[in-house]
Amino acid sequence: MTTAGGGTWGFGLAGCGVIAETFASALVGVDGARLVAVHDVQVARAEAFAAQTGAVHARSLGELVELDGVDVVCVCVPSGLHAEVSMAAVDAGKHVVVEKPIDVNLEGRLGEPLFIQARVPWYRAQAYYDSASWRGTWALDGGGAFMNQGVHHADLLCWLFGAPEVLAAHCANLVHDIEVEDLAVALLRFPNEAVGTLVASTVSFPGFPTVLSVNGTEGSLELVDGALVAVALKGAELKGGGAELDLGDTSGLGSPEGHRAQLADIVAALGEGRPAPVGGEDGYRALKLVLDVYRRAGWRD
Ligand SMILES: NC(=O)c1ccc[n+]([C@@H]2O[C@H](COP(=O)([O-])OP(=O)(O)OC[C@H]3O[C@@H](n4cnc5c(N)ncnc54)[C@H](O)[C@@H]3O)[C@@H](O)[C@H]2O)c1
């Protein structure tokens, strides 16, 4: 696609709140990009934003996405409206930049989940297991690749799609001198009858990003290391994220951002006297799935 503005990409902002300010400031420093038009359901807010930035005030979303000078629409509306506003722009043939999160639930645009695949193809050298006597033991690690590394995705699958039944499972110790498995493959059936696979490995030299792929009745998406890399919806196609595969960061460790966000949430919950959003039952559900896989594979009673 070529730009409407003679080599300069014209941007439109849908929503003129807090994050739209960031977009407007950020665009000023991007060569080849120009803020062209803005729209908000709060007319006075959009007018003020347009006056402040010199952009055109589009009176409706339809007007914004149809404007010739707009090549890219940045979706800065509340999260639950992301899909609806994005699709209006896509239907008008525009590129879309969607604020996080892409939507507030998966069922919305993907329809009913049909096939779910999760992969944790990591690598641990023998030195990792030798680094502490509890690693790789039934007594204190509780298992191997599935319990220690795969449990994150076990938790994620339970959270997103409900706790699945384990139809079949296979565990193997292929490489490491440890009591437990270094590769586990599970075939799952979710409460809505969707079928899934979860694979956890510590034999996949040199370690690869995790993948979560969901095929639904209305479309599919794929997350690589938690970043959305592709979304395809029936009747339209959105190319998402564009995350680069960073093979250097496959340890699952490193940045404390995830823990920081969770701790901040726990502190807020304590202050407000509400339950923490992730509780013991969530941990129990993920653990039960891991243990069910071991039982099904014949590795635990
Ligand atoms: N990436 C980040 O760091 C970051 C930071 C803040 C917010 N966000 C995301 O940005 C989104 C917006 O957050 P915010 O803090 O800017 O919210 P905000 O409430 O400040 O702004 C949202 C704006 O959207 C407008 N709006 C609502 N429905 C609309 C519609 N149908 N069409 C057009 N405009 C509509 C509202 O009137 C409001 O002005 C959220 O999804 C949030 O998660 C991302």
The ligand as a Gaussian input file, in Angstrom:
#p B3LYP/6-31G(d) Opt

LIG

0 1
 N        0.553000       1.201000      26.113000
 C        0.393000       1.874000      27.229000
 O        1.335000       2.148000      27.970000
 C       -1.001000       2.346000      27.581000
 C       -1.153000       3.293000      28.576000
 C       -2.437000       3.744000      28.849000
 C       -3.535000       3.204000      28.158000
 N       -3.354000       2.247000      27.224000
 C       -4.496000       1.657000      26.514000
 O       -5.089000       2.687000      25.704000
 C       -6.510000       2.547000      25.707000
 C       -7.159000       3.854000      26.140000
 O       -6.693000       4.197000      27.445000
 P       -6.656000       5.717000      27.924000
 O       -5.922000       5.701000      29.211000
 O       -6.170000       6.609000      26.815000
 O       -8.215000       5.962000      28.196000
 P       -9.003000       7.386000      28.225000
 O      -10.259000       7.128000      28.959000
 O       -8.083000       8.460000      28.717000
 O       -9.311000       7.662000      26.682000
 C      -10.191000       6.871000      25.949000
 C      -10.932000       7.825000      25.009000
 O      -11.689000       7.037000      24.086000
 C      -12.919000       7.737000      23.867000
 N      -13.886000       6.806000      23.315000
 C      -14.669000       5.901000      23.957000
 N      -15.404000       5.204000      23.077000
 C      -15.082000       5.664000      21.837000
 C      -15.501000       5.327000      20.524000
 N      -16.391000       4.354000      20.308000
 N      -14.974000       6.013000      19.486000
 C      -14.070000       7.002000      19.699000
 N      -13.637000       7.374000      20.934000
 C      -14.127000       6.688000      21.982000
 C      -13.279000       8.290000      25.226000
 O      -14.223000       9.337000      25.130000
 C      -11.919000       8.746000      25.728000
 O      -11.648000      10.085000      25.400000
 C       -6.823000       1.382000      26.640000
 O       -7.059000       0.234000      25.867000
 C       -5.561000       1.181000      27.468000
 O       -5.361000      -0.153000      27.822000
 C       -2.102000       1.836000      26.926000

